């Protein structure tokens, strides 16, 4: 059974490669015409995101996790993230890893929630700071049609009301939510009493989106994207914040579309923006997918997860 489970990620990578072969071919075509030193820089930034993820996840728990296995788990999580809707694959792999390391399920779940919260706050906060520093980085009118703001706010309000009503009316669910919240608050308080853990949590949370954006900047430089570097960073952060609510596996499709729109809103021609995004996604998604799948299969067989 473990042998079969270890082969599942490889089969899924092959399925994705066949299904998206046209996108892959176009992306590799753009990579062939790019300046290779900048492409190497983009690959390096992508690899460093695994380190940032490992540092952040260590910062979310008080106990010391085994470093090499933690780092390997982050490599495997990138592959698992493309098998399930946004974030679920990575979360499942890390949750399993922490429970195997001896953390109770409740505390592992609380640490996972703390990681997601810190990463979201860091990403949105970094975007807000850059928008204040560079107010002309995005032409927001091109990102959101005039008649879309009202329905979007209405939909978000409806979701919030329904969620609150369910919690109020379903007693068992309310008690579980209160218990989880109490555990999460205790875990967050314990982590922040240790400066090293707090620094790892928030430092890694800031480094992760910064390294992702740096990868896009490097690919843009490799392909002659003629917009200011900070505008590229703002475009990346705005696009990833926008697609966070779209539950597609690994953001396939939704991230590409949002990035192209954001780069065009930042001042790039559409053709150049498309080439940059396709090349960027090949480097950050498709190239790491095979080693990620191999690592995931190995960790399953070795019972690390």
N, C-alpha and C positions, 0 to 999 in steps of 0.2 A: 504493500500500500504506500509506504513512504517513497519507494522508487517511482511509482506512478505519480504521486504528488510532486516529486521533484522534477518530473518531465513536463508537468502541466505548464509552468511558466514558459518553457522553450516552445511548446506547441502554440501558446498564445502569441508569442513574439512572431512566429512564422505566420500565423493568421493575420495579425496586424500588418505585417510587411506586405503580404499579398493584397490585402484589402486597400492599403494606402500606397500602392506601388507607384501610382502616377505622381503623388505628392513627393515621395521619396526620390524619384528620378529627377523631378524638377529641382528639389532642394540640393541634391548632389551636383547637378549641373551648375547651379549658382556657386557652390563651394569651389568647383574646379576653376572658376574665373576670379576667385578672391585672392587677396594678399595673405599668404600663409602665416606670417608672423602674428597677425591679428587673430587668425583662426586658432593658432596655438594658445594665445592668451584667452580666447573664449573657452577653449577646452579646459584650460587650467582653472578658470573661474568656476566652471561647471563642477569639476572635481572638488574644489574647495567648498562648494555648497554642502557636500556630504559631511565634511568636517564641521561646518557651522550647525548642521542639523544634529550631529552627535553631541556637540557642546551644549546646544540648547536643551536637548532631552536629558543630558546629565544634570543640567541646572534645574530641571523640574522635579528632581527627586533628591532626598537627603542622602540615601545610601549610594555608595560608589558602585557604578556599573562597570563590568569588564570592558575596557576601552576598545580593544580590537574587535570584539564581537559586536559592540555597540556601533562602531563605524561600519562593519560589514552589514549590519542590519539596515543601516540607512541606505546603503547601495542596493540592497534587496528591496527595500521599501519603494524605491523609484520604479521598479518593475511592477510591484504589486499595485501601485497607484494607478496603473493603466488597465487593471482588470476590473476595478470597481469604480463607481461614481466618485467624484472629487474628494480626495483625502481619505476615503474609507479604506482603501487597500493599504496605504502607509500606516494608518492608525491601527488596523488589525495586526499588522506585522509587529509594530512596536509594542502594542498591548500584550501580544503573546510573548514577546521577548522579555518584557518586564516581569510577567507572571512566572516564566521559566526561571528567571533570576531570583525568585523568591518573594517578590512584592505581592501582597494581597491584591485581589482583583479590584476592590474598591479604591485602594490607593493608586494602583496602576491607572485606573480610569481617571482619577483626579489629576494625576501627573500629566496624562494625555490632554485633558481639558486645559490645564495650566499652560502647556506648551502651545496649544492652538490659540489660546487667548493672547499669550505674549507675542506670538508671531503676527497675529492679526493687528494688535495694537501697534506693534513696531512698524508694520507695513503701512497702515493708514496714517500713523503719526509722521513717518518719513515723507509720505506723499503730501500731507498737509504742510509740513515745513518747506518742502521744495516748491509747492504752489504759491506759498507766501513769498518765498525768495525770488521765484521766477513766475510772476503772475501771467506773463504772456506765453508760457510754455505750451499751453493747449488752447485751441479754439473750441471751447466747450459746446458751443452751438452746433458744431458738426458731429459731436458725440451723441447728443440727446435731442431728438426732435422736439419742437415747441409743444406739441400736443401729447408728449409721452410722459412728462413729469407728473401730471395729475393721476393717470392710471397707475403709474409705478408706486407712488406714495399710497394710493388707495389699496393696492394689492399688499404692500408691506404692512399697512395698518390692519387689514383683514387677517393676515397671517398671525400678527401679534395678538389680536383679539381672540381668535380661535384657540391659539396655544394657551392663553390665560384661562379661557373658559374650560378647556379640557383639564387643566391643573386644578381648577376650583371644583369641578364636578366629579372627577374621578379620584376618590380618596386614596386608593392604593398607589396610583401614579403620583399624587401629590406627596405622599409620605416618602416614596422612593426619591423624588426630586429633592425634597428637603434633606434627606439623609445624605444624598450625593453632594449637595451644596455644602453641608456641614463638613464632610470629609475633604472636599476640595479647598475650603477655606482653611482648615487645619493644615493641609499639605502646603498651601501657599504661605501660610504664616511660618511654618517650620523652615521652608526653603529660604525665606527672606531674613531669617535670623542668622543665616550663614552667608557672609559677604561673598565668598567664593562661588557659592551656588547661585546667588542672585546675579552676580556679574556674568556667570556663564549663561544663565537664562536670558537676560536682556541683551547682553553682548552678542550672543549667537542669534537671537531673534532679529537684531538689526543687521548683522552681517549677512544673513541668508538672503533677504531681498536685495541687499546692496550688491552681493556677488552675482545674483541673477541678472540684475540690471547692467552690471559691468560686462557680463557676457554679451548682452544685446548691443552695448556700446562698441565692443570689440568687433562684433560681426558687422555692425554698421560702418565702422572705419575700414574694414576689409573690403566692403562692397561699395564704398564711396557715398555713404549716406550723408548728405550735406545739410544737416541740421545741428544746432549746438548740442554738445554732449549731455548737458543737464536736461535739455528738452527731451532727449531720448530716454533718460532715466525716468522723468516724469511720465512720459508716454507709457513706459513699461509698467510702472506702479499703478497708474490709472487703469490700464487694461486688465491687470491681474486682480485688482480690487473689484472691478466690474464683473468679471467672469466667476468670481468666487461663489456666486449664488446659482451658477448653472451647473447642474450635476452630471457632467459628462466625464467618462473615464479618462483621467489624466489631462482633462481639458482639451482633448483632441477635437479640433474643429473650432470650438468656441474661443480658445486662446489665440489661435491664428487670426481669426476674424477680428477679434478685439484689438490685437496688436497692430494689425494693418490699419484699422480705423484710427487708432490712437496716434500712430506715426504720421498718418496723413493729416490729422488734426494738429500735429506739432509742426507741420510745414513741409513734409516730405512728399515728392511725387508718388502717386499710387504704385507705379511699376517698380520703383526702387524699394518702396516699403514692402511690397509683396516679396521681392527677392530676398531682402534682409530677413524677413520673418521666416520664410521657408528654410533658409540656411541656418538661422538661429535654432529653429525647432529640430532640425536634423542633428545639430551638435548637442542640444540639451535634452532631447527626448529619444531620438532614434539610435544614436551612437551608444549612449549608456544603457539602452534597453537590453541588449544581449548580455553584457557582463552582469547587469542587475538580475536578469532571469537566471543566469548560471549561479550567481551567489544565493539567490532565493532558493533554488533547488538544493544547493549544497547545505544551506542552513536547515532546511526541512529534513533532509536525510540525516544530518548530524544531531538533530533534535535540539538545536539552538533556539528554534521557534516552533 
